[in-house]
Amino acid sequence: MKAFRAHTGLVVPLDRANVDTDQIIPKEFLKRIERTGFGEFLFHDWRRKPDRTLDPDFPLNQPRYAGASILVADRNFGCGSSREHAPWALEDFGFRAIIAPSFADIFANNCVKNGLLTVVLPEAQVAAIMKRAHETEGYRLTVDLEKLEVRDDSGFFASFTMEDFNRRCLLEGLDDIGLTLQHEAEIAAYEARRFGAR
């Protein structure tokens, strides 16, 4: 898993609350067995018109937000089913961080396990970021996990908190397999003893 320390990127606003995982990645695209290739289907039903052409009004389709790596959204982002494909799609599309007033718990945990940082800020601060992203073309933020802060070059600053274990996993790039492999020597020693005893 790619470690997350500090990231500066273009911000795209998604001014919607209760964005569920079926909107993030609709169920008809969950048939792949790899973790990659989901990005093109991110927000599929919102990004496309009924005739399946791209909707130019949807933020992710607007040229000014092309290459955005920080998503700012309203409260309760990632609610709904527990599908891990949702963070896979966000990460595959190019997002490194999501900022919102609140996240669904399972979604937030799935993000940590996939190297995607979820930042919880008060609604007023999220609204301020959203406003700047709408009004300022090329609006960029720095999300700093080491310092636990979000900042821009024009004076915006916010601090955030994160549970220590999840923060350590992101800073060191440790998913569940990586955490297990930290004990590789002990596992190998146990297996050797077990094999010898047989």
Stockholm file with secondary structure:
# STOCKHOLM 1.0

chainA/1-198         MKAFRAHTGLVVPLDRANVDTDQIIPKEFLKRIERTGFGEFLFHDWRRKPDRTLDPDFPLNQPRYAGASILVADRNFGCGSSREHAPWALEDFGFRAIIAPSFADIFANNCVKNGLLTVVLPEAQVAAIMKRAHETEGYRLTVDLEKLEVRDDSGFFASFTMEDFNRRCLLEGLDDIGLTLQHEAEIAAYEARRFGAR
#=GR chainA/1-198 SS CCCCSEEEEEEEEECCSSCBHHHHSCGGGTTCSSSSSCGGGTTHHHHBCTTSSBCTTSGGGSGGGTTCCEEEECSSBTBSSCCTHHHHHHHHHTCCEEEESCBCHHHHHHHHTTTCEEEECCHHHHHHHHHHHHHSTTCEEEEETTTTEEECTTSCEEECCCCHHHHHHHHHTCCHHHHHHTTHHHHHHHHHHHHHHC
#=GC SS_cons         CCCCSEEEEEEEEECCSSCBHHHHSCGGGTTCSSSSSCGGGTTHHHHBCTTSSBCTTSGGGSGGGTTCCEEEECSSBTBSSCCTHHHHHHHHHTCCEEEESCBCHHHHHHHHTTTCEEEECCHHHHHHHHHHHHHSTTCEEEEETTTTEEECTTSCEEECCCCHHHHHHHHHTCCHHHHHHTTHHHHHHHHHHHHHHC
//
